[in-house]
C-alpha cells in the first residue's frame, strides 16, 4: 500500500491506486478483523524476539 500511494504522491498517477484498490481494501479489512484490541503485535503470535535486560533494573522490551 505504501508503494502505490508513494507513486501517486510523486507523480500524480492514480492508475496503480485504482488497479490495487480492491486488494488494499481487503487487506485493511483483514487487519481490522484479526487484531486484538487494536494491536497487531502481541506475544501469542509475534515472531519478534523478546530482548532480555542488559543491565540490572533495565526494562524488558519487545520489538514489534
C-alpha positions as CSV (number, residue, x, y, z in Angstrom):
1,X,0.0,0.0,0.0
2,X,2.9,2.3,0.6
3,X,4.3,2.0,-3.0
4,X,1.1,2.8,-4.9
5,X,0.5,5.8,-2.6
6,X,4.1,7.0,-3.0
7,X,3.9,6.7,-6.7
8,X,0.7,8.7,-6.6
9,X,2.2,11.4,-4.4
10,X,5.4,11.7,-6.5
11,X,3.8,11.5,-10.0
12,X,0.1,12.2,-9.5
13,X,-0.7,8.9,-11.4
14,X,-3.8,7.3,-10.0
15,X,-3.7,4.1,-12.2
16,X,-1.8,2.0,-9.7
17,X,-4.1,3.0,-6.8
18,X,-7.1,2.2,-9.0
19,X,-5.7,-1.2,-10.0
20,X,-4.8,-2.2,-6.5
21,X,-7.7,-0.5,-4.6
22,X,-9.7,-3.7,-4.0
23,X,-6.8,-5.8,-2.7
24,X,-5.7,-2.9,-0.4
25,X,-9.3,-2.6,0.9
26,X,-9.4,-6.4,1.6
27,X,-6.1,-6.2,3.4
28,X,-7.3,-3.4,5.7
29,X,-10.5,-5.3,6.4
30,X,-8.4,-8.4,7.3
31,X,-6.3,-6.3,9.7
32,X,-9.4,-4.9,11.3
33,X,-11.0,-8.3,11.7
34,X,-7.9,-10.1,13.1
35,X,-6.5,-7.6,15.5
36,X,-6.7,-7.9,19.3
37,X,-7.6,-4.6,21.0
38,X,-6.3,-2.6,18.0
39,X,-2.9,-4.3,18.3
40,X,-1.1,-6.2,15.5
41,X,1.8,-7.4,17.6
42,X,1.4,-9.4,20.7
43,X,3.3,-12.2,22.4
44,X,1.0,-15.0,21.4
45,X,1.7,-14.8,17.7
46,X,4.7,-12.5,17.4
47,X,7.8,-13.9,15.8
48,X,9.8,-10.9,17.1
49,X,12.3,-11.8,19.9
50,X,11.8,-10.7,23.4
51,X,15.0,-8.9,24.5
52,X,16.3,-9.6,27.9
53,X,17.5,-6.7,30.1
54,X,21.2,-5.8,29.5
55,X,21.8,-4.3,32.9
56,X,20.2,-4.7,36.4
57,X,16.9,-2.7,36.6
58,X,16.6,-2.3,32.8
59,X,13.1,-2.5,31.3
60,X,12.4,-5.7,29.4
61,X,11.0,-4.8,26.0
62,X,9.7,-6.4,22.8
63,X,10.4,-5.2,19.3
64,X,7.2,-5.0,17.3
